[in-house]
Amino acid sequence: MSKFWSDAIRNLEPYVPGEQPKQGGITKLNTNENPFPPSPAVNQVLHDFQVDRLRLYPDPDCSRLKQSLADHFALNVDQVFVGNGSDEVLAHTFMAFFRQPLPLLMPQFTYSFYQVYCDLYGIDARLMPLGDGFSIDLDTYPTENGGVIFANPNAPTSRALTLAEIEPLLKRNTESVVVVDEAYVDFGAESAVSLINQYPNLLVIQTFSKSRSLAGMRVGYALGHPELIAGLERVKNSFNSYPLDMLAIETAVAALEDTAYFETTTQQIIDTREWTIEQLNQLGFESLPSKTNFLFTQHRSEPAADLMQFLRSQNILVRYFSKPGIDNYLRITIGTQVEMQLLVEALKKHPALA
Ligand SMILES: *Cc1c(COP(=O)(O)O)cnc(C)c1O
């Protein structure tokens, strides 16, 4: 606490990202990064890049990337917004649409950054209870709200809603913006992008960090009605004219265009995920059905916090949230097949699991 801090930041509880270890030799299954390198096309862009161009500012409109995204999703360019990671896109979204007199609705357990943005921007959040197995029931969300946000698939629970479960909410909730955060959608869930032209209040947010292996480049985007995109542009242009640097713009385009590589690597992660669920099951774990590149799992006898520490002693990092309601679960990122074998072998060394 410092006397120089403004009242606005005094009571903030900032988001705590997963650890990025400085030393090598660690199997990192704690931040849902992709275990595969970016597409070889990204390598080529970096290799060919003319360094002298860096003295110029990048394109403030990121036109090339927006056009690629528009083509990819069969939308118009004015239906696409890009930002410095989807976290920044989310921040602008909260600023642009959710600072309303009525509360923002979100699931009780979801991406914890949402609550942080609510606190930062003075937005009242209403946490909606989850059902059995952390299921989300959008039918219980009242239409008296200042907005709705949820991740689909949800984090950290890994569960996905179908479009048939999402569309009824859009049909009746017409007076506020509904945001679907699809950070993990490429690992097996249905995307709401196909509904954008029918629902002018639907905003879908995606990222290059997970399925495109570009977490280090910080590229995220939002897709929706041109009026929503214009709202986001107003915030962006009141904050930072150049949120994406040249390398981010160009590598993202290259990654997006390499469909074959994207399909092979995401399918590999899906296959490894199903293998890992089965292996963990044999060791006494129960995992929620996952449509993501991670598992949300608990052991039938061993406390999650102890298992997290045990794995750490074996140089394997997984994520643990000490939050009532989810504090007996581990969130384990799906790595390569070899990394997941290391995880299983390490767990077998635990006295209670052998
Ligand atoms: C990882 C993640 C993000 C943030 O992704 P960036 O694009 O890297 O900022 C947003 N939402 C959810 C649910 C995530 O898991």
The ligand as an SDF file (V2000), in Angstrom:
LIG
                    3D

 15 15  0  0  0  0  0  0  0  0999 V2000
   -6.1760  -17.8440  -22.1070 C   0  0  0  0  0  0  0  0  0  0  0  0
   -7.5090  -17.2020  -22.0050 C   0  0  0  0  0  0  0  0  0  0  0  0
   -7.7320  -15.8940  -22.4260 C   0  0  0  0  0  0  0  0  0  0  0  0
   -6.6040  -14.9440  -22.7400 C   0  0  0  0  0  0  0  0  0  0  0  0
   -5.9380  -15.2120  -23.8370 O   0  0  0  0  0  0  0  0  0  0  0  0
   -4.9060  -14.1640  -24.4420 P   0  0  0  0  0  0  0  0  0  0  0  0
   -5.3720  -14.0240  -25.8270 O   0  0  0  0  0  0  0  0  0  0  0  0
   -3.5920  -14.8630  -24.3270 O   0  0  0  0  0  0  0  0  0  0  0  0
   -4.9440  -12.8880  -23.6740 O   0  0  0  0  0  0  0  0  0  0  0  0
   -9.0140  -15.3900  -22.4250 C   0  0  0  0  0  0  0  0  0  0  0  0
  -10.0420  -16.1230  -21.9730 N   0  0  0  0  0  0  0  0  0  0  0  0
   -9.8670  -17.3700  -21.5040 C   0  0  0  0  0  0  0  0  0  0  0  0
  -11.0410  -18.1210  -21.0060 C   0  0  0  0  0  0  0  0  0  0  0  0
   -8.5920  -17.9290  -21.4870 C   0  0  0  0  0  0  0  0  0  0  0  0
   -8.4040  -19.1330  -20.9670 O   0  0  0  0  0  0  0  0  0  0  0  0
  1  2  1  0
  2  3  1  0
  2 14  2  0
  3  4  1  0
  3 10  2  0
  4  5  1  0
  5  6  1  0
  6  7  2  0
  6  8  1  0
  6  9  1  0
 10 11  1  0
 11 12  2  0
 12 13  1  0
 12 14  1  0
 14 15  1  0
M  END
$$$$
